[in-house]
Amino acid sequence: MDQINGVSSAAPTTPARFGNYEIERELGQGGMGTVYLAKDTGLNRHVALKILRADLSHDPEFARKFLEEVEVTASLAHPNIIRVFTLGEHEGRLYLVMEHLDEPSLEQRMEQQGKISERQVLEIGLGIASALQFAHEETGLIHRDIKPGNILFGRGQIPKLADFGLAAGARSALGQQDEIWGTPYYVSPERLMREQEDIRSDIYSLGATLYHAMAGRPPFEAESAEEVARRHLSDRPPPLRSFCPASQEQTVLSLDRCLHKAPSSRWGSYELLQNHFADALRRQA
C-alpha cells in the first residue's frame, strides 16, 4: 500500500460511488490496486478503500486466496497494525476497507525531512517489530512487503503497519510468481533468490527500512533495479555511521545484524530485536 494516507491528488468535483462508499479522492497507487479516501455512508466515517486491479479481481484463484488471507489478517487486533474493517467484492472488483490515518507515512516523512532522528527510528522499529511478532504468533503469517510506504502513524505518533497478508496472498494466488514491484530497496536476498522465507526475511526488510530512515538513503543504490538486487545479494551496505556519525553503537549493531546476507546471522526472533532496540532507546535517554 504505497502512500495510502496523507497528501494526495486533487479530489474529483463529484464523489464517485462504490457500493456503500463515496469516493472523495485518490490517496495512492500500489502494485495491487488503488487506495482512495472514502466515506462509509452506512457508518458515517472516513475510511481507506483499496480497490484491486481488474485483472486480479477477475482471476478466480487469486480472488479465493485473497479473501482467505485477508480474512485471517482482519482478525489481528494490535495497536501497531492497521485495522481492517471489511473486505469483499462489488461489481466484479475485490476491495478492502481499512482505517484511515491523516498523518504522513514514513515514506512521506523521509521525503520531507531527509533523515529521521535516531530516537524516532528506534521507536518505529520497536512498534513494527511488536506488530510482526504478534501477527506471526497469532496466524503464522509473515508480511513480505515491509517498506516506508507501509508504515503509517496514528494518534500519538504510534507507528502502524499496513498491508498485512496482501503480499503473501498475491504471491500464493499467482502461482509463486512473486512479482516485486518497483525498485527492491528493502527486499531480502532469499526472496530475490526465490528461496524459502521466514520471519528473518521481514527482519531484513525492517532493518533496510530503518537504515534508510536514519541514513537518508537506502542500504543499496544503483541506476537499475537489477543492480540494486545484485547488491543485496553480494555487497554489504555502507557503514551507517558514515551518514550518521553520532549514532549509538547499539543502534548501529542492531541494524547491521538485521542486514546480514545469511538469515542465520540475523536476529533469530522479534523478542531479541526488540530487546536491543529498547536498550538503544534507554541509552538515548
TIVO-241265 format. One record per residue (C-alpha): x negated, y, z negated; residue in one letter. Coordinates in steps of 0.25 Angstrom, whole numbers, padded with zeros to 4 digits, always signed. Each point is the difference from the previous one (the first is absolute). Layout:
residues N
+-------+-------+-------+----+
:  east : north :    up : aa :
+-------+-------+-------+----+
:     X :     Y :     Z :  a :
...
+-------+-------+-------+----+
//
This chain:
residues 285
+-------+-------+-------+----+
:  east : north :    up : aa :
+-------+-------+-------+----+
: +0000 : +0000 : +0000 :  m :
: -0008 : +0012 : +0005 :  d :
: +0003 : +0013 : -0007 :  q :
: +0014 : -0004 : -0004 :  i :
: +0001 : +0012 : -0009 :  n :
: -0004 : +0014 : +0000 :  g :
: -0002 : +0010 : +0011 :  v :
: +0008 : -0005 : +0013 :  s :
: +0005 : +0005 : +0013 :  s :
: +0011 : +0010 : +0002 :  a :
: +0014 : -0005 : -0003 :  a :
: +0010 : -0002 : +0012 :  p :
: +0011 : +0010 : +0001 :  t :
: +0010 : -0010 : -0003 :  t :
: -0002 : -0012 : -0009 :  p :
: +0001 : -0014 : +0007 :  a :
: +0008 : -0011 : -0006 :  r :
: -0006 : -0014 : -0003 :  f :
: +0011 : -0008 : -0007 :  g :
: +0002 : +0007 : -0014 :  n :
: -0012 : +0009 : +0002 :  y :
: -0001 : +0014 : +0005 :  e :
: -0014 : +0001 : +0006 :  i :
: -0006 : +0014 : -0003 :  e :
: -0014 : +0000 : +0006 :  r :
: -0011 : -0010 : +0003 :  e :
: -0010 : -0002 : -0011 :  l :
: -0011 : -0008 : +0008 :  g :
: -0002 : -0012 : +0009 :  q :
: -0008 : -0013 : -0002 :  g :
: -0003 : -0012 : +0007 :  g :
: +0013 : -0007 : -0003 :  m :
: +0010 : +0012 : +0001 :  g :
: +0004 : +0014 : -0003 :  t :
: +0004 : +0005 : -0014 :  v :
: +0010 : +0011 : -0002 :  y :
: +0005 : +0009 : -0011 :  l :
: +0015 : -0004 : -0001 :  a :
: +0012 : +0003 : -0009 :  k :
: +0007 : -0012 : -0005 :  d :
: +0014 : +0005 : +0001 :  t :
: +0006 : -0011 : -0009 :  g :
: -0009 : +0003 : -0012 :  l :
: -0003 : +0015 : +0004 :  n :
: -0015 : -0001 : -0001 :  r :
: -0012 : +0001 : +0009 :  h :
: -0008 : -0012 : +0004 :  v :
: -0011 : -0004 : +0009 :  a :
: +0006 : -0008 : +0011 :  l :
: -0009 : -0009 : +0008 :  k :
: +0005 : -0005 : +0014 :  i :
: -0008 : -0011 : +0006 :  l :
: -0004 : +0000 : +0015 :  r :
: +0010 : -0005 : +0009 :  a :
: -0009 : -0011 : +0005 :  d :
: -0002 : -0005 : -0014 :  l :
: +0015 : +0001 : -0004 :  s :
: +0003 : -0009 : +0013 :  h :
: -0009 : -0011 : -0004 :  d :
: +0008 : -0010 : -0008 :  p :
: -0012 : -0007 : -0007 :  e :
: -0005 : +0014 : -0004 :  f :
: +0013 : +0004 : -0005 :  a :
: +0002 : -0012 : -0008 :  r :
: -0014 : +0001 : -0006 :  k :
: +0001 : +0015 : -0003 :  f :
: +0013 : -0002 : -0007 :  l :
: -0006 : -0011 : -0009 :  e :
: -0013 : +0007 : -0003 :  e :
: +0007 : +0014 : -0003 :  v :
: +0011 : -0007 : -0009 :  e :
: -0012 : -0005 : -0009 :  v :
: -0007 : +0013 : +0000 :  t :
: +0013 : +0008 : -0003 :  a :
: +0001 : -0008 : -0014 :  s :
: -0013 : +0007 : -0004 :  l :
: +0002 : +0010 : -0011 :  a :
: -0013 : +0007 : -0004 :  h :
: -0003 : +0015 : -0002 :  p :
: -0011 : -0001 : +0010 :  n :
: +0008 : -0006 : +0012 :  i :
: +0010 : +0007 : +0009 :  i :
: +0014 : -0005 : -0003 :  r :
: +0008 : -0007 : +0011 :  v :
: +0015 : +0003 : -0001 :  f :
: +0005 : -0008 : +0012 :  t :
: -0003 : -0007 : +0013 :  l :
: +0008 : -0005 : +0011 :  g :
: +0004 : +0001 : +0015 :  e :
: +0008 : +0011 : +0007 :  h :
: +0004 : +0000 : +0014 :  e :
: -0011 : -0010 : +0003 :  g :
: -0011 : +0008 : -0007 :  r :
: -0007 : -0005 : -0013 :  l :
: -0001 : +0010 : -0011 :  y :
: -0006 : +0003 : -0014 :  l :
: +0005 : +0010 : -0010 :  v :
: -0010 : +0005 : -0010 :  m :
: -0001 : +0011 : -0011 :  e :
: -0005 : +0013 : +0006 :  h :
: -0011 : +0008 : -0007 :  l :
: -0003 : +0014 : +0003 :  d :
: -0014 : +0000 : -0003 :  e :
: -0011 : -0001 : +0011 :  p :
: -0006 : -0014 : +0002 :  s :
: -0015 : -0003 : -0004 :  l :
: -0003 : +0001 : +0015 :  e :
: +0006 : +0014 : +0001 :  q :
: -0007 : +0005 : -0013 :  r :
: -0013 : -0005 : +0006 :  m :
: +0003 : +0008 : +0013 :  e :
: +0003 : +0012 : -0009 :  q :
: -0011 : -0001 : -0010 :  q :
: -0011 : -0007 : +0007 :  g :
: -0005 : -0008 : -0013 :  k :
: +0009 : -0004 : -0012 :  i :
: -0006 : +0001 : -0014 :  s :
: -0007 : -0012 : -0006 :  e :
: +0011 : +0001 : -0012 :  r :
: +0011 : -0001 : +0010 :  q :
: -0006 : -0011 : +0008 :  v :
: -0001 : -0008 : -0012 :  l :
: +0014 : +0002 : -0005 :  e :
: +0005 : -0003 : +0014 :  i :
: -0009 : -0013 : +0000 :  g :
: +0006 : -0004 : -0014 :  l :
: +0014 : +0002 : +0005 :  g :
: -0001 : -0007 : +0013 :  i :
: -0008 : -0012 : -0006 :  a :
: +0011 : -0001 : -0010 :  s :
: +0011 : -0001 : +0011 :  a :
: -0008 : -0010 : +0008 :  l :
: -0002 : -0009 : -0012 :  q :
: +0015 : +0001 : -0004 :  f :
: +0004 : -0004 : +0014 :  a :
: -0009 : -0011 : +0002 :  h :
: +0003 : -0006 : -0014 :  e :
: +0015 : +0001 : +0003 :  e :
: +0001 : -0004 : +0014 :  t :
: -0014 : -0005 : +0005 :  g :
: +0000 : +0011 : +0011 :  l :
: -0012 : +0008 : +0004 :  i :
: +0002 : +0013 : +0006 :  h :
: -0009 : +0000 : +0013 :  r :
: +0001 : +0014 : +0003 :  d :
: -0006 : +0009 : -0011 :  i :
: -0004 : +0014 : +0005 :  k :
: +0002 : +0014 : -0004 :  p :
: +0013 : +0002 : +0008 :  g :
: +0007 : -0011 : -0008 :  n :
: -0004 : +0006 : -0013 :  i :
: +0011 : +0010 : -0005 :  l :
: +0002 : +0008 : -0012 :  f :
: +0012 : +0001 : -0009 :  g :
: +0004 : +0009 : -0012 :  r :
: -0012 : +0003 : -0009 :  g :
: -0009 : -0003 : +0012 :  q :
: +0001 : -0015 : -0002 :  i :
: -0005 : -0008 : +0012 :  p :
: +0009 : -0009 : +0007 :  k :
: -0003 : -0011 : +0010 :  l :
: +0009 : -0001 : +0012 :  a :
: +0003 : -0010 : +0011 :  d :
: -0002 : -0012 : -0009 :  f :
: +0002 : -0013 : +0008 :  g :
: +0003 : +0007 : +0013 :  l :
: -0014 : -0003 : +0006 :  a :
: +0001 : -0015 : -0006 :  a :
: +0014 : -0001 : +0007 :  g :
: -0005 : +0005 : +0013 :  a :
: -0012 : -0009 : +0000 :  r :
: +0007 : -0013 : -0003 :  s :
: +0012 : +0004 : +0009 :  a :
: -0008 : +0003 : +0012 :  l :
: -0008 : -0013 : +0000 :  g :
: -0012 : +0004 : -0007 :  q :
: -0002 : +0011 : +0010 :  q :
: -0006 : +0009 : -0011 :  d :
: +0000 : +0012 : +0008 :  e :
: -0008 : +0011 : -0006 :  i :
: +0006 : +0014 : +0003 :  w :
: -0009 : +0012 : +0001 :  g :
: -0015 : +0000 : -0004 :  t :
: -0003 : -0011 : -0010 :  p :
: -0007 : +0010 : -0011 :  y :
: +0005 : -0009 : -0011 :  y :
: +0002 : -0014 : +0005 :  v :
: -0008 : -0011 : -0007 :  s :
: -0010 : -0008 : +0008 :  p :
: +0008 : -0013 : -0002 :  e :
: +0012 : +0006 : +0007 :  r :
: -0008 : +0005 : +0011 :  l :
: -0006 : -0014 : +0002 :  m :
: +0015 : -0006 : -0001 :  r :
: -0005 : -0008 : -0012 :  e :
: +0008 : -0003 : -0013 :  q :
: +0004 : +0012 : -0008 :  e :
: +0003 : +0001 : -0015 :  d :
: +0000 : +0011 : -0011 :  i :
: -0015 : +0003 : +0003 :  r :
: +0004 : +0005 : +0014 :  s :
: +0009 : +0010 : -0007 :  d :
: -0011 : +0004 : -0009 :  i :
: -0009 : +0003 : +0011 :  y :
: +0011 : +0008 : +0007 :  s :
: +0002 : +0008 : -0013 :  l :
: -0015 : +0002 : -0002 :  g :
: -0001 : +0005 : +0014 :  a :
: +0012 : +0010 : -0002 :  t :
: -0006 : +0005 : -0013 :  l :
: -0014 : +0002 : +0006 :  y :
: +0006 : +0008 : +0011 :  h :
: +0008 : +0009 : -0010 :  a :
: -0012 : +0003 : -0008 :  m :
: -0010 : +0001 : +0011 :  a :
: +0008 : +0008 : +0010 :  g :
: -0002 : -0011 : +0011 :  r :
: +0002 : -0015 : +0001 :  p :
: -0010 : -0010 : -0003 :  p :
: -0003 : -0002 : +0015 :  f :
: +0002 : +0010 : +0011 :  e :
: -0003 : -0002 : +0015 :  a :
: +0005 : +0004 : +0014 :  e :
: +0009 : -0012 : +0002 :  s :
: +0009 : -0009 : -0009 :  a :
: -0008 : -0012 : +0005 :  e :
: -0013 : +0006 : -0005 :  e :
: +0006 : +0003 : -0014 :  v :
: +0005 : -0014 : -0001 :  a :
: -0014 : -0005 : +0004 :  r :
: -0006 : +0009 : -0012 :  r :
: +0010 : -0006 : -0009 :  h :
: -0006 : -0014 : +0003 :  l :
: -0015 : +0003 : +0000 :  s :
: -0003 : +0014 : -0007 :  d :
: +0000 : +0005 : -0014 :  r :
: +0007 : +0013 : -0002 :  p :
: -0009 : +0012 : -0003 :  p :
: -0002 : +0002 : -0015 :  p :
: +0012 : +0007 : -0006 :  l :
: -0010 : +0010 : -0007 :  r :
: -0005 : +0005 : +0013 :  s :
: +0013 : +0007 : +0001 :  f :
: +0004 : +0001 : -0015 :  c :
: -0013 : +0003 : -0007 :  p :
: +0007 : +0002 : -0014 :  a :
: +0008 : -0013 : +0001 :  s :
: -0002 : -0009 : -0012 :  q :
: -0008 : -0013 : +0001 :  e :
: +0012 : -0008 : -0005 :  q :
: +0009 : +0005 : +0011 :  t :
: -0010 : -0002 : +0011 :  v :
: -0003 : -0014 : -0005 :  l :
: +0015 : -0003 : +0000 :  s :
: +0003 : +0004 : +0014 :  l :
: -0013 : -0006 : +0005 :  d :
: +0004 : -0013 : -0005 :  r :
: +0014 : +0001 : +0007 :  c :
: -0007 : +0002 : +0013 :  l :
: -0009 : -0012 : +0000 :  h :
: +0001 : -0008 : +0013 :  k :
: +0002 : -0014 : -0007 :  a :
: +0013 : -0001 : -0007 :  p :
: -0007 : -0008 : -0011 :  s :
: -0009 : +0012 : -0003 :  s :
: +0012 : +0009 : -0002 :  r :
: +0008 : +0002 : -0013 :  w :
: +0007 : -0013 : -0002 :  g :
: +0012 : +0005 : -0007 :  s :
: +0008 : +0013 : -0001 :  y :
: -0002 : +0000 : -0015 :  e :
: -0015 : +0001 : +0001 :  l :
: +0001 : +0011 : +0010 :  l :
: +0010 : +0008 : -0009 :  q :
: -0009 : -0002 : -0012 :  n :
: -0012 : +0006 : +0008 :  h :
: +0009 : +0012 : +0005 :  f :
: +0005 : +0002 : -0014 :  a :
: -0014 : +0000 : -0006 :  d :
: -0005 : +0010 : +0011 :  a :
: +0012 : +0009 : -0003 :  l :
: -0003 : +0000 : -0015 :  r :
: -0015 : +0004 : +0003 :  r :
: +0006 : +0012 : +0008 :  q :
: +0007 : +0004 : -0013 :  a :
+-------+-------+-------+----+
//
